[in-house]
Amino acid sequence: MSINCNFCGKNEKEVLKLFKGNEAYICNECVDLCNEITEDLAEENKKEFMSNLGFLKKKIEKLENDLRITKNNPSF
Ligand SMILES: [Zn+2]
């Protein structure tokens, strides 16, 4: 009985390595693909994080500015 990757269906002779899971197998090619997707997601998350960070920084700058204005104008 040949062992096949449960994701792409290739058998153990067609790929470099088949990794055994609980009830399934995954080949090195599918693992590579998953890694690529994970990296893409990480990159997207990083971009989103950085843009959120930029937004927060602007907010903080604005708050600091407001604070400065309030300090300089006690009646404000
Ligand atoms: Zn596969």
PDB file of the backbone (N, CA, C, O) and the ligand in Angstrom, with CONECT records:
HET     ZN  A 101       1
ATOM      1  N   MET A   1       0.855  -1.203   0.000  1.00  0.00           N
ATOM      2  CA  MET A   1       0.000   0.000   0.000  1.00  0.00           C
ATOM      3  C   MET A   1       0.885   1.245   0.000  1.00  0.00           C
ATOM      4  O   MET A   1       1.732   1.414   0.877  1.00  0.00           O
ATOM      5  N   SER A   2       0.683   2.105  -0.981  1.00  0.00           N
ATOM      6  CA  SER A   2       1.511   3.312  -1.039  1.00  0.00           C
ATOM      7  C   SER A   2       0.892   4.420  -0.199  1.00  0.00           C
ATOM      8  O   SER A   2      -0.325   4.516  -0.041  1.00  0.00           O
ATOM      9  N   ILE A   3       1.766   5.237   0.323  1.00  0.00           N
ATOM     10  CA  ILE A   3       1.315   6.348   1.161  1.00  0.00           C
ATOM     11  C   ILE A   3       1.239   7.604   0.295  1.00  0.00           C
ATOM     12  O   ILE A   3       2.166   7.919  -0.451  1.00  0.00           O
ATOM     13  N   ASN A   4       0.136   8.300   0.406  1.00  0.00           N
ATOM     14  CA  ASN A   4      -0.034   9.530  -0.370  1.00  0.00           C
ATOM     15  C   ASN A   4      -0.199  10.745   0.540  1.00  0.00           C
ATOM     16  O   ASN A   4      -0.707  10.657   1.658  1.00  0.00           O
ATOM     17  N   CYS A   5       0.250  11.882   0.013  1.00  0.00           N
ATOM     18  CA  CYS A   5       0.003  13.144   0.710  1.00  0.00           C
ATOM     19  C   CYS A   5      -1.501  13.396   0.685  1.00  0.00           C
ATOM     20  O   CYS A   5      -2.118  13.320  -0.377  1.00  0.00           O
ATOM     21  N   ASN A   6      -2.096  13.693   1.830  1.00  0.00           N
ATOM     22  CA  ASN A   6      -3.536  13.914   1.890  1.00  0.00           C
ATOM     23  C   ASN A   6      -3.944  15.275   1.335  1.00  0.00           C
ATOM     24  O   ASN A   6      -5.131  15.569   1.189  1.00  0.00           O
ATOM     25  N   PHE A   7      -2.948  16.099   1.030  1.00  0.00           N
ATOM     26  CA  PHE A   7      -3.267  17.442   0.545  1.00  0.00           C
ATOM     27  C   PHE A   7      -3.172  17.540  -0.965  1.00  0.00           C
ATOM     28  O   PHE A   7      -4.066  18.084  -1.613  1.00  0.00           O
ATOM     29  N   CYS A   8      -2.080  17.009  -1.537  1.00  0.00           N
ATOM     30  CA  CYS A   8      -1.929  17.108  -2.992  1.00  0.00           C
ATOM     31  C   CYS A   8      -2.054  15.745  -3.681  1.00  0.00           C
ATOM     32  O   CYS A   8      -2.157  15.672  -4.906  1.00  0.00           O
ATOM     33  N   GLY A   9      -2.045  14.683  -2.899  1.00  0.00           N
ATOM     34  CA  GLY A   9      -2.267  13.361  -3.461  1.00  0.00           C
ATOM     35  C   GLY A   9      -1.043  12.658  -4.005  1.00  0.00           C
ATOM     36  O   GLY A   9      -1.132  11.516  -4.455  1.00  0.00           O
ATOM     37  N   LYS A  10       0.107  13.330  -3.968  1.00  0.00           N
ATOM     38  CA  LYS A  10       1.326  12.688  -4.476  1.00  0.00           C
ATOM     39  C   LYS A  10       1.731  11.551  -3.539  1.00  0.00           C
ATOM     40  O   LYS A  10       1.504  11.604  -2.330  1.00  0.00           O
ATOM     41  N   ASN A  11       2.346  10.509  -4.142  1.00  0.00           N
ATOM     42  CA  ASN A  11       2.783   9.416  -3.268  1.00  0.00           C
ATOM     43  C   ASN A  11       4.221   9.616  -2.804  1.00  0.00           C
ATOM     44  O   ASN A  11       4.925  10.517  -3.259  1.00  0.00           O
ATOM     45  N   GLU A  12       4.631   8.757  -1.893  1.00  0.00           N
ATOM     46  CA  GLU A  12       5.932   8.957  -1.231  1.00  0.00           C
ATOM     47  C   GLU A  12       7.120   8.949  -2.186  1.00  0.00           C
ATOM     48  O   GLU A  12       8.180   9.489  -1.869  1.00  0.00           O
ATOM     49  N   LYS A  13       6.942   8.336  -3.355  1.00  0.00           N
ATOM     50  CA  LYS A  13       8.050   8.292  -4.314  1.00  0.00           C
ATOM     51  C   LYS A  13       8.147   9.571  -5.139  1.00  0.00           C
ATOM     52  O   LYS A  13       9.196   9.868  -5.711  1.00  0.00           O
ATOM     53  N   GLU A  14       7.055  10.323  -5.199  1.00  0.00           N
ATOM     54  CA  GLU A  14       7.027  11.546  -6.002  1.00  0.00           C
ATOM     55  C   GLU A  14       7.567  12.758  -5.258  1.00  0.00           C
ATOM     56  O   GLU A  14       7.885  13.784  -5.859  1.00  0.00           O
ATOM     57  N   VAL A  15       7.664  12.624  -3.947  1.00  0.00           N
ATOM     58  CA  VAL A  15       8.130  13.765  -3.157  1.00  0.00           C
ATOM     59  C   VAL A  15       9.359  13.393  -2.340  1.00  0.00           C
ATOM     60  O   VAL A  15       9.708  12.223  -2.191  1.00  0.00           O
ATOM     61  N   LEU A  16       9.999  14.431  -1.819  1.00  0.00           N
ATOM     62  CA  LEU A  16      11.215  14.219  -1.033  1.00  0.00           C
ATOM     63  C   LEU A  16      10.898  13.561   0.296  1.00  0.00           C
ATOM     64  O   LEU A  16      11.609  12.663   0.746  1.00  0.00           O
ATOM     65  N   LYS A  17       9.805  14.027   0.925  1.00  0.00           N
ATOM     66  CA  LYS A  17       9.499  13.529   2.264  1.00  0.00           C
ATOM     67  C   LYS A  17       8.003  13.626   2.549  1.00  0.00           C
ATOM     68  O   LYS A  17       7.357  14.627   2.240  1.00  0.00           O
ATOM     69  N   LEU A  18       7.477  12.576   3.138  1.00  0.00           N
ATOM     70  CA  LEU A  18       6.083  12.598   3.584  1.00  0.00           C
ATOM     71  C   LEU A  18       6.090  12.625   5.111  1.00  0.00           C
ATOM     72  O   LEU A  18       6.685  11.758   5.750  1.00  0.00           O
ATOM     73  N   PHE A  19       5.434  13.612   5.682  1.00  0.00           N
ATOM     74  CA  PHE A  19       5.363  13.701   7.136  1.00  0.00           C
ATOM     75  C   PHE A  19       4.054  13.084   7.601  1.00  0.00           C
ATOM     76  O   PHE A  19       2.993  13.328   7.027  1.00  0.00           O
ATOM     77  N   LYS A  20       4.152  12.280   8.652  1.00  0.00           N
ATOM     78  CA  LYS A  20       2.971  11.586   9.146  1.00  0.00           C
ATOM     79  C   LYS A  20       2.316  12.393  10.263  1.00  0.00           C
ATOM     80  O   LYS A  20       2.961  12.801  11.229  1.00  0.00           O
ATOM     81  N   GLY A  21       1.017  12.606  10.098  1.00  0.00           N
ATOM     82  CA  GLY A  21       0.257  13.260  11.158  1.00  0.00           C
ATOM     83  C   GLY A  21      -0.549  12.216  11.892  1.00  0.00           C
ATOM     84  O   GLY A  21      -0.263  11.024  11.788  1.00  0.00           O
ATOM     85  N   ASN A  22      -1.550  12.644  12.631  1.00  0.00           N
ATOM     86  CA  ASN A  22      -2.398  11.706  13.371  1.00  0.00           C
ATOM     87  C   ASN A  22      -3.072  10.695  12.455  1.00  0.00           C
ATOM     88  O   ASN A  22      -2.933   9.485  12.633  1.00  0.00           O
ATOM     89  N   GLU A  23      -3.804  11.208  11.474  1.00  0.00           N
ATOM     90  CA  GLU A  23      -4.494  10.325  10.547  1.00  0.00           C
ATOM     91  C   GLU A  23      -4.250  10.731   9.111  1.00  0.00           C
ATOM     92  O   GLU A  23      -4.986  10.329   8.210  1.00  0.00           O
ATOM     93  N   ALA A  24      -3.219  11.526   8.897  1.00  0.00           N
ATOM     94  CA  ALA A  24      -2.976  12.032   7.559  1.00  0.00           C
ATOM     95  C   ALA A  24      -1.485  12.235   7.308  1.00  0.00           C
ATOM     96  O   ALA A  24      -0.668  12.279   8.227  1.00  0.00           O
ATOM     97  N   TYR A  25      -1.175  12.354   6.034  1.00  0.00           N
ATOM     98  CA  TYR A  25       0.206  12.615   5.632  1.00  0.00           C
ATOM     99  C   TYR A  25       0.262  13.937   4.896  1.00  0.00           C
ATOM    100  O   TYR A  25      -0.693  14.343   4.234  1.00  0.00           O
ATOM    101  N   ILE A  26       1.405  14.604   5.026  1.00  0.00           N
ATOM    102  CA  ILE A  26       1.628  15.815   4.240  1.00  0.00           C
ATOM    103  C   ILE A  26       3.049  15.758   3.687  1.00  0.00           C
ATOM    104  O   ILE A  26       3.981  15.371   4.392  1.00  0.00           O
ATOM    105  N   CYS A  27       3.207  16.143   2.428  1.00  0.00           N
ATOM    106  CA  CYS A  27       4.529  16.067   1.812  1.00  0.00           C
ATOM    107  C   CYS A  27       5.289  17.367   2.019  1.00  0.00           C
ATOM    108  O   CYS A  27       4.717  18.386   2.407  1.00  0.00           O
ATOM    109  N   ASN A  28       6.590  17.314   1.753  1.00  0.00           N
ATOM    110  CA  ASN A  28       7.422  18.501   1.949  1.00  0.00           C
ATOM    111  C   ASN A  28       6.988  19.653   1.040  1.00  0.00           C
ATOM    112  O   ASN A  28       7.133  20.822   1.396  1.00  0.00           O
ATOM    113  N   GLU A  29       6.448  19.308  -0.148  1.00  0.00           N
ATOM    114  CA  GLU A  29       6.010  20.370  -1.070  1.00  0.00           C
ATOM    115  C   GLU A  29       4.830  21.156  -0.500  1.00  0.00           C
ATOM    116  O   GLU A  29       4.765  22.381  -0.606  1.00  0.00           O
ATOM    117  N   CYS A  30       3.894  20.412   0.112  1.00  0.00           N
ATOM    118  CA  CYS A  30       2.735  21.083   0.718  1.00  0.00           C
ATOM    119  C   CYS A  30       3.164  21.884   1.946  1.00  0.00           C
ATOM    120  O   CYS A  30       2.623  22.954   2.221  1.00  0.00           O
ATOM    121  N   VAL A  31       4.150  21.348   2.685  1.00  0.00           N
ATOM    122  CA  VAL A  31       4.666  22.085   3.839  1.00  0.00           C
ATOM    123  C   VAL A  31       5.290  23.396   3.366  1.00  0.00           C
ATOM    124  O   VAL A  31       5.082  24.448   3.972  1.00  0.00           O
ATOM    125  N   ASP A  32       6.061  23.322   2.271  1.00  0.00           N
ATOM    126  CA  ASP A  32       6.676  24.529   1.707  1.00  0.00           C
ATOM    127  C   ASP A  32       5.618  25.553   1.334  1.00  0.00           C
ATOM    128  O   ASP A  32       5.745  26.745   1.618  1.00  0.00           O
ATOM    129  N   LEU A  33       4.562  25.051   0.686  1.00  0.00           N
ATOM    130  CA  LEU A  33       3.477  25.926   0.265  1.00  0.00           C
ATOM    131  C   LEU A  33       2.839  26.597   1.481  1.00  0.00           C
ATOM    132  O   LEU A  33       2.569  27.798   1.474  1.00  0.00           O
ATOM    133  N   CYS A  34       2.604  25.794   2.530  1.00  0.00           N
ATOM    134  CA  CYS A  34       2.010  26.324   3.760  1.00  0.00           C
ATOM    135  C   CYS A  34       2.920  27.383   4.371  1.00  0.00           C
ATOM    136  O   CYS A  34       2.455  28.416   4.854  1.00  0.00           O
ATOM    137  N   ASN A  35       4.222  27.112   4.341  1.00  0.00           N
ATOM    138  CA  ASN A  35       5.176  28.084   4.878  1.00  0.00           C
ATOM    139  C   ASN A  35       5.106  29.400   4.119  1.00  0.00           C
ATOM    140  O   ASN A  35       5.137  30.481   4.707  1.00  0.00           O
ATOM    141  N   GLU A  36       5.011  29.283   2.790  1.00  0.00           N
ATOM    142  CA  GLU A  36       4.925  30.491   1.967  1.00  0.00           C
ATOM    143  C   GLU A  36       3.689  31.297   2.317  1.00  0.00           C
ATOM    144  O   GLU A  36       3.743  32.517   2.471  1.00  0.00           O
ATOM    145  N   ILE A  37       2.559  30.581   2.442  1.00  0.00           N
ATOM    146  CA  ILE A  37       1.304  31.254   2.774  1.00  0.00           C
ATOM    147  C   ILE A  37       1.419  31.905   4.159  1.00  0.00           C
ATOM    148  O   ILE A  37       0.990  33.041   4.361  1.00  0.00           O
ATOM    149  N   THR A  38       2.006  31.165   5.106  1.00  0.00           N
ATOM    150  CA  THR A  38       2.177  31.695   6.454  1.00  0.00           C
ATOM    151  C   THR A  38       3.042  32.948   6.443  1.00  0.00           C
ATOM    152  O   THR A  38       2.759  33.921   7.142  1.00  0.00           O
ATOM    153  N   GLU A  39       4.113  32.909   5.629  1.00  0.00           N
ATOM    154  CA  GLU A  39       4.993  34.073   5.533  1.00  0.00           C
ATOM    155  C   GLU A  39       4.252  35.270   4.950  1.00  0.00           C
ATOM    156  O   GLU A  39       4.404  36.398   5.419  1.00  0.00           O
ATOM    157  N   ASP A  40       3.441  35.009   3.911  1.00  0.00           N
ATOM    158  CA  ASP A  40       2.646  36.074   3.303  1.00  0.00           C
ATOM    159  C   ASP A  40       1.713  36.691   4.341  1.00  0.00           C
ATOM    160  O   ASP A  40       1.575  37.911   4.437  1.00  0.00           O
ATOM    161  N   LEU A  41       1.071  35.801   5.122  1.00  0.00           N
ATOM    162  CA  LEU A  41       0.142  36.287   6.148  1.00  0.00           C
ATOM    163  C   LEU A  41       0.886  37.105   7.191  1.00  0.00           C
ATOM    164  O   LEU A  41       0.417  38.154   7.633  1.00  0.00           O
ATOM    165  N   ALA A  42       2.068  36.598   7.578  1.00  0.00           N
ATOM    166  CA  ALA A  42       2.872  37.314   8.568  1.00  0.00           C
ATOM    167  C   ALA A  42       3.251  38.687   8.038  1.00  0.00           C
ATOM    168  O   ALA A  42       3.241  39.675   8.771  1.00  0.00           O
ATOM    169  N   GLU A  43       3.589  38.734   6.743  1.00  0.00           N
ATOM    170  CA  GLU A  43       3.956  39.995   6.110  1.00  0.00           C
ATOM    171  C   GLU A  43       2.776  40.968   6.118  1.00  0.00           C
ATOM    172  O   GLU A  43       2.925  42.156   6.404  1.00  0.00           O
ATOM    173  N   GLU A  44       1.590  40.422   5.791  1.00  0.00           N
ATOM    174  CA  GLU A  44       0.380  41.250   5.797  1.00  0.00           C
ATOM    175  C   GLU A  44       0.079  41.766   7.192  1.00  0.00           C
ATOM    176  O   GLU A  44      -0.259  42.935   7.380  1.00  0.00           O
ATOM    177  N   ASN A  45       0.211  40.861   8.183  1.00  0.00           N
ATOM    178  CA  ASN A  45      -0.033  41.255   9.565  1.00  0.00           C
ATOM    179  C   ASN A  45       0.935  42.339   9.997  1.00  0.00           C
ATOM    180  O   ASN A  45       0.578  43.272  10.716  1.00  0.00           O
ATOM    181  N   LYS A  46       2.175  42.191   9.539  1.00  0.00           N
ATOM    182  CA  LYS A  46       3.209  43.161   9.888  1.00  0.00           C
ATOM    183  C   LYS A  46       2.835  44.529   9.303  1.00  0.00           C
ATOM    184  O   LYS A  46       2.935  45.557   9.973  1.00  0.00           O
ATOM    185  N   LYS A  47       2.399  44.513   8.026  1.00  0.00           N
ATOM    186  CA  LYS A  47       2.017  45.763   7.374  1.00  0.00           C
ATOM    187  C   LYS A  47       0.865  46.425   8.122  1.00  0.00           C
ATOM    188  O   LYS A  47       0.860  47.632   8.364  1.00  0.00           O
ATOM    189  N   GLU A  48      -0.123  45.582   8.482  1.00  0.00           N
ATOM    190  CA  GLU A  48      -1.282  46.101   9.192  1.00  0.00           C
ATOM    191  C   GLU A  48      -0.868  46.658  10.544  1.00  0.00           C
ATOM    192  O   GLU A  48      -1.322  47.724  10.960  1.00  0.00           O
ATOM    193  N   PHE A  49       0.003  45.918  11.221  1.00  0.00           N
ATOM    194  CA  PHE A  49       0.500  46.341  12.527  1.00  0.00           C
ATOM    195  C   PHE A  49       1.218  47.675  12.412  1.00  0.00           C
ATOM    196  O   PHE A  49       1.003  48.583  13.215  1.00  0.00           O
ATOM    197  N   MET A  50       2.084  47.783  11.388  1.00  0.00           N
ATOM    198  CA  MET A  50       2.849  49.011  11.215  1.00  0.00           C
ATOM    199  C   MET A  50       1.934  50.187  10.906  1.00  0.00           C
ATOM    200  O   MET A  50       2.163  51.299  11.382  1.00  0.00           O
ATOM    201  N   SER A  51       0.887  49.941  10.101  1.00  0.00           N
ATOM    202  CA  SER A  51      -0.004  51.051   9.772  1.00  0.00           C
ATOM    203  C   SER A  51      -0.828  51.443  10.992  1.00  0.00           C
ATOM    204  O   SER A  51      -1.123  52.620  11.196  1.00  0.00           O
ATOM    205  N   ASN A  52      -1.203  50.445  11.809  1.00  0.00           N
ATOM    206  CA  ASN A  52      -1.898  50.756  13.063  1.00  0.00           C
ATOM    207  C   ASN A  52      -0.995  51.539  13.992  1.00  0.00           C
ATOM    208  O   ASN A  52      -1.422  52.471  14.674  1.00  0.00           O
ATOM    209  N   LEU A  53       0.262  51.134  13.999  1.00  0.00           N
ATOM    210  CA  LEU A  53       1.243  51.799  14.844  1.00  0.00           C
ATOM    211  C   LEU A  53       1.409  53.251  14.405  1.00  0.00           C
ATOM    212  O   LEU A  53       1.484  54.156  15.236  1.00  0.00           O
ATOM    213  N   GLY A  54       1.465  53.462  13.091  1.00  0.00           N
ATOM    214  CA  GLY A  54       1.580  54.811  12.548  1.00  0.00           C
ATOM    215  C   GLY A  54       0.387  55.660  12.957  1.00  0.00           C
ATOM    216  O   GLY A  54       0.525  56.827  13.325  1.00  0.00           O
ATOM    217  N   PHE A  55      -0.785  55.044  12.884  1.00  0.00           N
ATOM    218  CA  PHE A  55      -2.022  55.723  13.259  1.00  0.00           C
ATOM    219  C   PHE A  55      -1.988  56.114  14.737  1.00  0.00           C
ATOM    220  O   PHE A  55      -2.352  57.229  15.109  1.00  0.00           O
ATOM    221  N   LEU A  56      -1.538  55.164  15.576  1.00  0.00           N
ATOM    222  CA  LEU A  56      -1.451  55.416  17.014  1.00  0.00           C
ATOM    223  C   LEU A  56      -0.447  56.525  17.329  1.00  0.00           C
ATOM    224  O   LEU A  56      -0.687  57.376  18.186  1.00  0.00           O
ATOM    225  N   LYS A  57       0.679  56.495  16.619  1.00  0.00           N
ATOM    226  CA  LYS A  57       1.702  57.520  16.835  1.00  0.00           C
ATOM    227  C   LYS A  57       1.146  58.907  16.536  1.00  0.00           C
ATOM    228  O   LYS A  57       1.393  59.866  17.267  1.00  0.00           O
ATOM    229  N   LYS A  58       0.378  58.990  15.428  1.00  0.00           N
ATOM    230  CA  LYS A  58      -0.218  60.271  15.055  1.00  0.00           C
ATOM    231  C   LYS A  58      -1.187  60.739  16.133  1.00  0.00           C
ATOM    232  O   LYS A  58      -1.245  61.921  16.473  1.00  0.00           O
ATOM    233  N   LYS A  59      -1.950  59.776  16.664  1.00  0.00           N
ATOM    234  CA  LYS A  59      -2.913  60.089  17.716  1.00  0.00           C
ATOM    235  C   LYS A  59      -2.208  60.620  18.955  1.00  0.00           C
ATOM    236  O   LYS A  59      -2.633  61.599  19.568  1.00  0.00           O
ATOM    237  N   ILE A  60      -1.101  59.933  19.311  1.00  0.00           N
ATOM    238  CA  ILE A  60      -0.329  60.346  20.485  1.00  0.00           C
ATOM    239  C   ILE A  60       0.241  61.744  20.277  1.00  0.00           C
ATOM    240  O   ILE A  60       0.209  62.585  21.175  1.00  0.00           O
ATOM    241  N   GLU A  61       0.768  61.976  19.064  1.00  0.00           N
ATOM    242  CA  GLU A  61       1.323  63.301  18.762  1.00  0.00           C
ATOM    243  C   GLU A  61       0.265  64.379  18.920  1.00  0.00           C
ATOM    244  O   GLU A  61       0.525  65.458  19.452  1.00  0.00           O
ATOM    245  N   LYS A  62      -0.945  64.059  18.441  1.00  0.00           N
ATOM    246  CA  LYS A  62      -2.037  65.016  18.531  1.00  0.00           C
ATOM    247  C   LYS A  62      -2.390  65.284  19.996  1.00  0.00           C
ATOM    248  O   LYS A  62      -2.598  66.428  20.400  1.00  0.00           O
ATOM    249  N   LEU A  63      -2.451  64.206  20.780  1.00  0.00           N
ATOM    250  CA  LEU A  63      -2.761  64.334  22.207  1.00  0.00           C
ATOM    251  C   LEU A  63      -1.706  65.169  22.923  1.00  0.00           C
ATOM    252  O   LEU A  63      -2.020  66.012  23.764  1.00  0.00           O
ATOM    253  N   GLU A  64      -0.442  64.915  22.568  1.00  0.00           N
ATOM    254  CA  GLU A  64       0.657  65.675  23.177  1.00  0.00           C
ATOM    255  C   GLU A  64       0.545  67.144  22.821  1.00  0.00           C
ATOM    256  O   GLU A  64       0.792  68.026  23.643  1.00  0.00           O
ATOM    257  N   ASN A  65       0.165  67.383  21.570  1.00  0.00           N
ATOM    258  CA  ASN A  65      -0.035  68.757  21.118  1.00  0.00           C
ATOM    259  C   ASN A  65      -1.149  69.432  21.902  1.00  0.00           C
ATOM    260  O   ASN A  65      -0.999  70.560  22.374  1.00  0.00           O
ATOM    261  N   ASP A  66      -2.262  68.732  22.035  1.00  0.00           N
ATOM    262  CA  ASP A  66      -3.409  69.251  22.783  1.00  0.00           C
ATOM    263  C   ASP A  66      -3.012  69.559  24.211  1.00  0.00           C
ATOM    264  O   ASP A  66      -3.398  70.582  24.777  1.00  0.00           O
ATOM    265  N   LEU A  67      -2.234  68.658  24.782  1.00  0.00           N
ATOM    266  CA  LEU A  67      -1.781  68.801  26.157  1.00  0.00           C
ATOM    267  C   LEU A  67      -0.926  70.063  26.299  1.00  0.00           C
ATOM    268  O   LEU A  67      -1.059  70.822  27.259  1.00  0.00           O
ATOM    269  N   ARG A  68      -0.052  70.261  25.324  1.00  0.00           N
ATOM    270  CA  ARG A  68       0.829  71.427  25.321  1.00  0.00           C
ATOM    271  C   ARG A  68      -0.011  72.702  25.258  1.00  0.00           C
ATOM    272  O   ARG A  68       0.234  73.666  25.983  1.00  0.00           O
ATOM    273  N   ILE A  69      -1.008  72.680  24.374  1.00  0.00           N
ATOM    274  CA  ILE A  69      -1.887  73.843  24.217  1.00  0.00           C
ATOM    275  C   ILE A  69      -2.613  74.118  25.536  1.00  0.00           C
ATOM    276  O   ILE A  69      -2.723  75.263  25.975  1.00  0.00           O
ATOM    277  N   THR A  70      -3.109  73.040  26.159  1.00  0.00           N
ATOM    278  CA  THR A  70      -3.851  73.182  27.423  1.00  0.00           C
ATOM    279  C   THR A  70      -2.946  73.740  28.525  1.00  0.00           C
ATOM    280  O   THR A  70      -3.362  74.578  29.326  1.00  0.00           O
ATOM    281  N   LYS A  71      -1.700  73.256  28.545  1.00  0.00           N
ATOM    282  CA  LYS A  71      -0.747  73.711  29.574  1.00  0.00           C
ATOM    283  C   LYS A  71      -0.420  75.188  29.396  1.00  0.00           C
ATOM    284  O   LYS A  71      -0.323  75.936  30.368  1.00  0.00           O
ATOM    285  N   ASN A  72      -0.252  75.598  28.136  1.00  0.00           N
ATOM    286  CA  ASN A  72       0.119  76.976  27.848  1.00  0.00           C
ATOM    287  C   ASN A  72      -1.060  77.935  27.989  1.00  0.00           C
ATOM    288  O   ASN A  72      -0.877  79.143  28.141  1.00  0.00           O
ATOM    289  N   ASN A  73      -2.249  77.390  27.939  1.00  0.00           N
ATOM    290  CA  ASN A  73      -3.455  78.226  28.085  1.00  0.00           C
ATOM    291  C   ASN A  73      -4.327  77.652  29.186  1.00  0.00           C
ATOM    292  O   ASN A  73      -5.285  76.928  28.916  1.00  0.00           O
ATOM    293  N   PRO A  74      -3.995  77.976  30.420  1.00  0.00           N
ATOM    294  CA  PRO A  74      -4.739  77.376  31.561  1.00  0.00           C
ATOM    295  C   PRO A  74      -6.237  77.610  31.474  1.00  0.00           C
ATOM    296  O   PRO A  74      -7.022  76.847  32.036  1.00  0.00           O
ATOM    297  N   SER A  75      -6.633  78.656  30.777  1.00  0.00           N
ATOM    298  CA  SER A  75      -8.071  78.926  30.707  1.00  0.00           C
ATOM    299  C   SER A  75      -8.748  78.112  29.604  1.00  0.00           C
ATOM    300  O   SER A  75      -9.974  78.027  29.530  1.00  0.00           O
ATOM    301  N   PHE A  76      -7.924  77.524  28.763  1.00  0.00           N
ATOM    302  CA  PHE A  76      -8.425  76.758  27.617  1.00  0.00           C
ATOM    303  C   PHE A  76      -9.217  75.549  28.043  1.00  0.00           C
ATOM    304  O   PHE A  76      -9.705  74.802  27.195  1.00  0.00           O
TER     305      PHE A  76
HETATM  306 ZN    ZN A 101       1.507  17.250  -0.798  1.00  0.00          ZN2+
END
